[in-house]
Amino acid sequence: MTEHAESQYQSYLLRLWRSGESKTCRVMLERIDSHERHGFADLEDLCAFLREQADDLGGEQEVTR
């Protein structure tokens, strides 16, 4: 993969879990290439982080499902 292509691509491992009897979903995102981890208290924080990452990649913010 070229350097330019790498800067346009990020891959993450997403972990979701509930601890104990908590109804709150916990979230951890780990970047595959660097193993950098980010923890989130809720899904809203995760979505905000992902929006920031998309902005950093540049271009339009069109997300496909």
C-alpha positions in Angstrom: 0.0 0.0 0.0 1.4 3.4 -0.9 1.9 6.2 1.7 -0.9 8.2 0.2 -3.3 5.3 0.3 -2.4 4.6 3.9 -3.2 8.1 4.9 -6.7 7.6 3.4 -7.4 4.4 5.2 -7.9 3.5 8.9 -8.9 0.1 10.3 -10.2 -0.4 13.8 -11.2 -3.3 16.0 -14.4 -2.4 17.9 -15.2 -4.0 21.3 -18.6 -3.6 23.1 -19.4 -5.0 26.5 -21.4 -4.5 29.7 -19.6 -4.8 33.0 -21.5 -6.4 35.9 -25.1 -5.5 36.1 -24.6 -2.2 34.4 -27.0 -1.3 31.7 -24.4 1.0 30.1 -22.6 -0.3 27.1 -18.8 0.2 27.3 -16.8 0.8 24.1 -13.1 0.4 23.1 -11.7 1.1 19.7 -8.2 -0.2 18.8 -6.4 1.0 15.7 -5.2 -2.1 13.8 -1.9 -0.7 12.5 -0.6 1.1 15.7 -2.6 -0.8 18.4 -3.6 2.6 19.8 -6.6 2.2 22.0 -9.5 4.6 22.7 -12.1 4.0 25.4 -15.5 5.6 25.3 -18.2 6.0 27.9 -21.0 5.7 25.4 -21.9 5.3 21.8 -22.3 9.1 21.3 -18.6 9.7 22.2 -17.6 6.9 19.8 -19.5 8.5 17.0 -18.0 11.9 17.7 -14.5 10.4 17.6 -15.2 8.6 14.3 -16.5 11.9 12.8 -13.2 13.6 13.8 -11.2 10.8 12.2 -13.2 11.2 9.0 -12.6 14.9 9.0 -8.8 14.2 9.4 -8.9 12.1 6.3 -10.1 15.1 4.4 -12.6 15.1 1.5 -16.3 14.8 1.8 -17.8 13.2 4.9 -19.9 10.6 3.0 -20.2 7.4 5.0 -21.4 4.2 3.3 -23.1 1.4 5.1 
